[in-house]
Amino acid sequence: MVFWPRCSAVQGCSGRAAGRFGGCPAHLRPREFEEFTGALRPGGDLDLRGVTIEAWLLDAVLDAVTGPDGRPHLGRTRFDGAVLPSDAVLHGACVEGDSSFDGACFLGGVSFYDARFFGNVSFRGARFGRNVSFHEARFHRYATFEEAVFTCDALFGEARWHADASFRRAVFMGAACFDRARFGRDAAMQAACFGGPVSFKRVQVARHARFERTRFRQGVALGPLAAGGRIGLSDATVHGRLRVHAAAPQVTARGVIVHGEAGFRLRHAELDLEDAVFEGPAAVRSLARPIQGVTPPLGPADVRVASLRRVDAARLHLADVDLSGCGFLGLRRPDALEITGDCAFATVPDRRTLRPWARCRRAVLAEDLTGGDDDRLRALYLGLARATAASDRGRLARDFRYGALEMRRRGERDPLRRLGLHLLWVTCGYGLRAGRVVAWLAVIVALVCVGASALSHDDRADTAHIAHLGGGGA
């Protein structure tokens, strides 16, 4: 291992040099520097902590550790606190041991194109002053970029992580590209900040893609993306447009705030939007076909919405999603809801019909089945009835109006009003079931006819009896 003690020969350079030379490698005499580079071997350990590494010094070190395959090979590598004032080119570098770049400062551009990290790698708190590229890089064990700062563009296109990758609290001031990246376990980006455009096209995540508390200053397009576990957007803030085009068992966006339009095009997913705020129109759609370019997880293709509780959206469009278990209580603007396509609700037997053989069922909200607050459910049913009537969902609107009247009847405390509502339900299904009115009219007409027939029969019997008595008297 090459190890350098701290150098005080030049202000600002606090590096470590080869032990027997006693100075920073950047300030060794020519003969000493030749001996130093001559001692380097491919695959050897390297410690450059705190060293100010000029381009010529980095080139000399990489040349000394380059193997027969043309790639630089390093063992245990430490660049903690190092400063690289010039552009750094580490194309195809192979780091066979653990490596650390914690607190390193790359003042120029840096390229790790096609680099290989076979051990754990850490860029915690690193600073990148210009563009940085990890395009097609491979990370075989845990990799962290926590609290790193990317001042300009950051390219991670087609990178491969075989284990967890962490970008927690990282700051991306320029554009960030993760197109066609592959994450072997979690992609952890909680509390990160993306100041420029962000792209996550054709990305695959073996477990969880986590963006909780993340801030997107210029909007974000997540997808096409496939995750084997959860896509987390809880408490994220998006300035601009949010687009999620994904296949995942769970998509959790509780408390997300979107200052613009929002669209969720999902497959195989259960979506939770509880407490979400959308300043622009929002839409949730189910994808009928698999997403090309990514491997979707196994499972049913339908999209289930788990919760819309306390969602605030200027307009919310739901298309071809399962709402049978969805919570609606607290929805801020139920009349701004638009439901199209094949959206399934929970159902109960329709007691408005007098045809039990028809097996008719009525749509209800999930909270109605669990005994929710009657007053809040009634207001919610009325709002949903207005919304569905406007979207040409006549039967669903009638079901919701019926549910509102059921809530009123159930919660009515005045005995006379409750009796009147009960009679209204019995006689005409709150005026929403014309068939029941016709049935009652048919019963009444039948009773009248039977009564009239009985009276006519009695009159004829009386007349015959009187005639018989009159004939006998003659």
C-alpha positions, 0 to 999 in steps of 0.5 A, a space after each residue: 500500500 502506498 501511504 503519504 503523511 500530511 504535506 506542509 510544503 505547499 499551502 492548501 496541499 495537505 496530502 500524504 506521501 510515500 512514507 520513506 520520502 516524507 512529502 506529498 507526491 506532487 512535490 517529490 524530486 524527480 528521482 523520488 517521484 520515479 521511485 514512487 510510481 515504480 513501486 505502484 502495481 496493478 491491484 495495489 492499495 492507494 491512499 490519497 487522502 487530502 492530496 491536491 491531485 493535479 492532472 499529471 499526477 493522476 495520469 502518472 498514478 493511473 498509468 502505473 496501475 494499468 493492467 494488460 487489459 488496458 484498464 487501471 486496477 486499484 485495490 483498497 482506494 482512499 481519496 477522502 478530502 482529496 482535491 482534483 482541480 483539473 478534469 479527471 478521467 478515470 475511464 474504465 477504472 477497476 477498483 477491486 477493493 473498497 473505495 472512499 471519496 468522502 468529502 473529495 472535491 472535483 473542481 473540474 469535470 470528472 468521468 468514471 465512464 465504464 468504471 467498475 467498483 467491486 467493493 463498497 464505494 462511498 462518495 459521501 459529501 463529495 463536491 462536483 464542480 463541473 459535469 460528472 459522468 458515471 455512464 455505464 459504470 458498475 457498482 457490485 456492492 453498496 454505493 453511497 452518494 449521500 449529501 453529495 453536491 453535483 453543481 452541473 449535470 450528472 449522468 448515470 445513464 445505463 449504470 448498474 447497481 448490484 446492491 443498494 444505491 443511496 443518494 439521500 440528501 444529495 443535491 443536483 443543481 444541474 440536469 440529472 439523467 438515470 435513463 436505463 439504469 438498473 438497481 439490484 436492490 433499493 434506489 434510495 433518494 430520500 430528501 434529495 434535491 433536484 434543481 434541474 431537469 430529471 430523467 428516469 426512463 427505462 429504469 428497473 429497480 429490484 426492490 424499492 424506489 424511494 423519493 420520500 421528502 425529495 424536492 424536484 424544482 423543475 418537475 420530474 418524469 419517473 418512467 417508464 419504470 419498473 420496481 419489484 417493491 414500492 415506489 415512494 413519493 410521500 411528502 415529496 414536493 414537485 414544482 412543475 409537472 409530475 409524471 409517473 409511468 410505472 409498474 410496481 406493487 405499491 406506489 405511495 404518494 402520501 402528502 405529496 405536493 405538486 405545483 402543476 399537473 400530475 399524471 399516474 399511469 400505472 400497472 400492477 399497482 396499489 396507489 395511496 394518495 392520502 393527503 396529497 395536494 395537486 394545484 393543477 389537474 391530476 389523473 390516475 389511469 390503468 395501463 392495459 399493456 405491459 411497459 415496453 423496455 422494462 421487466 414488469 413484476 408479476 401480479 394482476 394488471 389492475 390498479 387499485 386506489 387505496 386512499 383519496 382521503 383529504 386529497 386536494 386537487 383542482 380536478 381529479 380524473 380516475 380511469 379504469 381503476 379499482 376503487 372498491 377498497 378506496 377511502 374517500 372521507 375528507 376528499 376536499 373537492 368531491 365534485 371535481 372528481 371525474 370517473 371514466 372507464 371501468 372503475 369498480 366500487 364496492 357493492 351491496 345488494 340493491 334493495 331498491 329493486 323488487 326483482 330478487 332474481 335479477 341480483 342487482 347490486 348498488 355501488 357504495 363507498 368502502 367507508 360505508 361498509 365499515 360504519 363511517 360517520 353518517 354526516 360526512 358520508 352523506 356530504 361525500 355521497 352528494 358531492 360524488 353524485 354531482 361529479 358522476 352526473 356531470 361525467 355521464 355516469 347515470 347509474 353511478 350517480 343514482 347509486 350515490 344519491 341513494 347512498 346519501 339518502 340512506 345516510 340521512 335516513 340512518 342518521 335522522 333523529 326526528 321520529 316523524 322524519 325518519 318514518 317519512 324517509 322510511 315510507 319514501 324508501 319503501 314506496 319509491 326507493 327515494 324516488 330513484 326507482 321508477 319500477 318500484 312506483 310502477 309495482 306499487 301502482 300495480 298493487 293498488 290497481 289490483 286491489 282496487 280491481 279486486 275490491 270493485 269486483 267484490 262490490 259488483 258481485 255483492 251488488 248482483 247478489 243483493 239484486 238477485 236476492 231482492 228479485 227472488 223475494 219479490 217473486 215469492 210475494 207475488 
